[in-house]
């Protein structure tokens, strides 16, 4: 086996391990969740069809118990987009596989919200998204910030030249008694002695 094949085999065998985390989970009624979703709708505008359907279910059963959790979204928008997936692909897949009702990214608080019928399902979805965040950072780090713009070289202008480029002498620096302290723009020790 050559060196490149060994590296590829080693990369395939490495597992992405995410440290455990204690989640802040809450349980609320369907009416409370509906109010929260309406607040999000005010901030974000229209929801997708699946969110509207979920809101309709909550309206028909306002006493339904719903479990809620949240985790911070990545600070890099590129990573957040990878975690969500094109057209919400990974959010939809995680929603289906974990059995939660809804996963939402709140742009204003930069958090991922999870709503589901049981604590187990919500935690399963949260773990899945956390794993995906970790995977995106380890396998596809975010791009470097844009390079700074280099300034064009500016020609230096001497203190002894005026705006037209011709030499002019600066006025002498005198004290209150009229004694000359400095002549022109050249320091005294370079001018020679002043009598």
N, C-alpha and C positions, 0 to 999 in steps of 0.2 A: 504494500500500500504506500503510495507516495505521500509527500508532505501535505499537498492540497487536499487529498481525500481524507487524511486524518483530521485536518482542521474542519472540514465539512461535517464529518462524523461527530466530532466533539461539539460543534455548534448545534447539531440536531439533538444530541443527548442532553444539552444544558436545559434546565427547566427554569421557568420564570417563577420566582417565589415572592409573594407579596406578604409583608409582615401583617400579623393580625391587627385588627382595629376595633375599638369599642364604639359602636354607633349610637347616636342620639335618636332613639325611636320614640314615636308618639302614636297614640291611638285616638281617633276622633270619629265623630259621627259623619255620615254622608253630607249633612248640611254644612258642617264646618269645612269639609274638604271642598264642597261646591263654592263656598264663599272664598276660600283661598284661590281656587281656579279662576273665579270671576276677577279677583284682584290681579292675577297674572294676565288675564285677558285684557284688562284695562291697560296694563303696561306694554303688552306685546301685540295687541291687535287681534285679528282673527286667528282662531286655532285651526288645526288640521281636523279632518272629518272624524278620526278615531277619538280625539279629545272631546269633540262635541258629543259624540255618542256616549262616552263615559260620563259626561256631565248630565246627559239625559237620564242615564241609569241612576245617578245620584239623586236627581229630582224626583224620580218615581219611588225611591226608597231612602228618604232622608235620615232614617234611624239606623241604617246599615253601619256596622263598625268597619273602619278603614285604618290600616296601619300606614304610617308615614315615616320616611327617613330621608336623609340628605347627606351628600358628601361634597366637598369642594371640587370644583372643576379645575382642570389644569390652567395655570396662568398664561400659557402660550396658546393663542387661538388656533394655531396650526395643529397642535396636539389634540385640542378639544374637537376640532373637525374630524380628525382621524378616529377619535373614540366614538363619536356619534355615527360616523359613516356617511357615505353618499346618500342623500335623501333620507337620512335617519336609519339606514340599513341595520347598523349594530344595535341601536336602541330598540328597533322593532324585533330583531332576533332575540335579544335579551328579554324583552317583555314576554314573548311567546314561550321561550324555554324555561324561564323562571316562574311564570304564572302570575306575574304582577299585573295590575290594571293599567299603569301608566308610568313612564319615565319621561322627565322633562328637564331641559337645560334652561335655567333662568339666567339670561344675559346680564341683568342688572346686578344680581348678587354673585354671579359666576359660581353657581352651585347646580348640582344634579339633584332633582327631586324624584322620589320613588313613592308610589301609592300601590298598596296591594291588600289582599284579603287576609294574609297571615304574616306574622313576624318572620317565620321561616322563609317565605317567598320573597319578602322585601330584602332580607339580609342576603339571600342567594343572588338577587339582582344587583345589589350594591357591591358584593364581592366580585361579581363578574365584571362590572364596569371598572372597579378599582384595578383588577387584574389587567384589563385592557389599557388603562392609563399607564400602568407600570410597563406593559409590553411596548407601548408606543414610545415611551421615553428610552427604553433600553435598546430597542431594535431600530428605531427611526428617530434619532434625536431631532429636536426642532432646529430649523435653519439658524445660522448665525445672524446677528443683527446686521442691517445693511452697512456697507463700508462708508466711512466718513468721506465727505467730499473734500478732495484735495484743492487747496487754494492755489491759484496761479501765482507764479513768482512775481513779486512786486519789487521794482527797482528801489533801492534805498536812496534816500536823499540826505545829503550831509547837512549838519546844522549850519554850516558856513554858507550854504547856498539859499537863495530866496526861491520863490515859486517858479521863476523863469530859468533857474539853473545857474545864474551868475552869482559870484561871491559878493557878499555884503558883510560888513562888520556889524556886530551887535553893539548896542550902546553900552557904555561903561557902567559898572555897578558902583554907586557912590553911597556913602553913609550920610547921616543927618548933617554933619559938619561940612560936607562937600568933599571929603577925602575919597580918592579912588580906591575901591576895594578890589575890583577885578576889571580887567580890560577885555572887552569883547566876549566871545564865547569860548576862548581858550583859557584853561585854568592857569592861575598865576605861576605855578611852578614850571609850566611849559613856556610861558611868555618871557621869562627872564625876570630880572629884578625891576621893580617899579620904584622910582625915587620920588 
